[in-house]
Every structure is written in C-alpha cells, then in structure tokens.
Amino acid sequence: MTVRTRVAPSPTGDPHVGTAYVALFNYCFARKHGGQFILRIEDTDQVRSSAESEAAILNALRWVGLTWDEGPDVGGASGPYRQSERTALYQAHAQELLDAGHAFRCFLTEEELAALRAEHQATGRRTALDSPYAALTRAESDALVAEGRPFVIRMRVPREGTCTIQDGLRGTIEIPWDQVDLQVLLKSDGFPTYHLANVVDDHHMGITHVMRGEEWISSAPKHQLLYQYFGWEMPALIHLPLLRNPDKSKLSKRKNPTSILYYERMGFLPEALLNYLGRMAWSMPDESEKFDLATMVEHFDLDRISLGGPVFDVDKLSWLNGKWIREDLSDEALAARIGEWAFQPDRVRALIPLLRPRLDRLSDAVGIGGFFFQGLLDVTAEQLAHKVLTPDQVRQALTWTSWALDAERAWERPAIEAVLRGMSARLELKLRDFLAPFFIAIAGRPSATPLFETMAILGRDLTRARLRQAVDALGGVSGKEEKRWRKEFDAGAEAAAEE
C-alpha cells in the first residue's frame, strides 16, 4: 500500500498556522513512508471562499517550505483538486445514498429549524436534533419536490447504540449514536457540505491516512457511517492535538496572531516557524529543540506525538527564530534575508504613492515611512492619551473597531474607511477625535501617511496586532468587560443590519 495523506484548507480567510501545522504532520508521515502528500481546496462555502485566499494559502505553505505531489496548481491523476469543480460527483453520490434509503430529503425552513432547535434546547435534551421529514416515504418526499418545496439532503443516523472509532493516537473512541446529527450532505443550492465532499474526495483520491485536528473527532461517526453506506474502506484516522493559546484556550486570532502572513511580515524565518510547529506536538528522539524539515522526516514517528494541548507561545517562537538567525545564517545570508524581507519590490512599490508627496530627500522616507518596515511598535499609554476621549473610550474604540474589521472580508481602503467611519458614528464620537488613537496605534505617531491606505498596505494581521498592542498598553480588556462589550457590539451590529 502506498501511503497517501492530504491537507484540505478552506480558502475563506488568511492562511492559518494551524493549516501549516496539520500540513507538516501529513507531509512528514507521507515522506517517512515513501508516500504522497496531496493538497486539496475545500471551497464548498461559496459565499466566503475566494481565489485570493486560495492563492495566499498556497503561497504561505510554500513559504514555510512545504511542497505537495498533487494539487490545484501542480495537477495530478486524482483531480480536479478544488471541490467547487467536483460538484457533479457529490450530487451523484448524494443521489446514490437517497436511492438506497441511507439519506432523506429534509424540507425544514430556516424558521422551522430555528424553532425546533429552541424547543429542543428548552427541554434540556442532550441528544442530537431529529427531523420530522425523516419518516416520509419516498413517494411523499417526491410529492413535496413536485410542489417546488426547497430541500436539503440529510444522512440517516442510528438512534440506538454506540459508534466505535479507532484512532491512531487515542485508541478506541466511543460516541453514542443519539448524539450524532442527521448531517446535511447536500445543501439546497446543490453544493455539498464538508462531510460528504470530504468522504467522497478522500475515497476517490486514494487517501490512506487522515491526519486532522482533534476538533473533528465528533464528526468521525458521520464519516465512518458514510464509508459503510458506500461500501468503501475507511482511511486510518489520526486526530492531532489542537494548538492552544497560553491560557490553554483554542488558538484564536483574538488572543494570538494566527496568520502565517503575520509571521512572515514580522520577520520570522520560514524554517524557524516550521521547526516550531513541528515541536508543537512531536519531539525528536534526542529531545533537541532545533531541527530542519529533513531531520523531522527522518525521525518522524507517531509514537512521539504527545496528546497534551501544545501551547503556541510567540515568545518561544522568537527565541527559536533567534537561534536560527544566529546559528544558521552567515553575514552574507543574513544581509540577503533582511533585504528580501524589508525591501520586497511589490511591498515597497505600494508605499510610493503615500511617500512621494512628502519627500524632499530620499532619506526622508526613513523618517516618514519607517513604521511600515517594523513589526510591533513601542506604543505607550501616554502616547494614546487624548484631550477629549477618556482611556476607556479609546480602549473601546480600538477594540470594537478591531472586531468590526475582523468581520470585513475585503481588506481594501474603501472597506476599511467604511468600518472606521461607521464605528465613529456608532460610538457617537467626532471622526477626528476617533481617528487620533488609530494613528498612534498604527504608525506610532499622531500624524503619518493617510490612515486608511496605511492600514490597507500593512495588512489585516499586522493591523490587528498593532491595535491589540495599543489596547494592552491601556490595560487591556478584562474577561468580564469583553463579554459585556461583545454583547453590546453584537446587538448594535444586528440593529444596523436590519436598518
């Protein structure tokens, strides 16, 4: 048997370090066993998926040093490698399950489904939600289709007994069937959900080992049942431990920078970042902390994976990155790396329209635009002090705006300007007063290049990090305060959406 593993990112945002972490372990396992590593794009979410996000993910994974044998950019015998290009295959398999009685059409509207969920929750039941349409005969279901009623296709799931899952790291896992959802397999628009597409693709692409995050353990019964329904052999399952914030919560962008682009922009070496991700849940036989990709492949063994929640500590990553810089780069190599990092032609070119009107000498560019070439800034509470706004108002403005920017899909000047102007109005603050702390947070000074264009060039990740750093300089946001603010923020967002 030829080992075949895969990573299947969803192109709905910035390239996540968690994607690189899972990809690294799949890569090492495949290479250790002389197998193949496949990259597949799971773009079934047609609303949020974008070509820009896909390109960023591919570029980021290449930047850290990973390559793949098959994928949307390199081709292969099992293509296409974008799920949006395989829709007919999923629809055919959904129809097969429907014809065999392993799935049913569900005609619940969004309102009916919400009411059913509320009723289920009110009763305190801990079992999965059922659908009244599961009991329809095929003739009754066909009649509703003939009436033009929209529907989704859901899988049938046993309601008695226990599902037994074998995990390569955790052994036997048992999950009661009554806790497993009647999963939607095909949405009303004809696109599959992750669960159907994942199983169909893994089978047709010959995946032998599925290595993914432990958050997917609860979905394993659905996937195992689908393999049984289709009569296919299921790949071996290996659920990797989740990356954690220092407070042990799941790694999230609200508490830690999670985008690979952030670490590239901050000046981390790709080999150091990959090394650090390898250390997250695995250790070398000699316990050495610094190793390259080839060495990890050589010594890779599932028995050396630890199930304890690995903590992603940026300070520890910085220490390891420093070792790589000092121990592995000659003076010439370090000079080249600094030049490549700081003066990428496209990045510098984007600054020219902002710098040109302000330059009398070339050397002025350093004073005017030096903050573009920095990572985080040393911003203090004194710098953020405002003659009109209180520190609490500044903290709220920076925090709420950061949340609003997180929800903004397009990271472009018009969208950024709209968010900041909208938040200024929502908080009932004059725009000039509102924007003042943003200049300090973003540029480290009360006046700089145009703010909206500057944020667009810096990028979502570095902008978010600088806003968070400014909030921390003012004392941060307590858990209780964040909960209250989040409730108020969400309520305001819903009200604005209804207007």
Order of alpha helices (4+ residues) and beta strands (2+ residues): beta-alpha-beta-alpha-alpha-beta-alpha-alpha-beta-beta-beta-beta-alpha-beta-alpha-beta-alpha-alpha-alpha-alpha-alpha-alpha-alpha-alpha-alpha-alpha-alpha-alpha-alpha-alpha
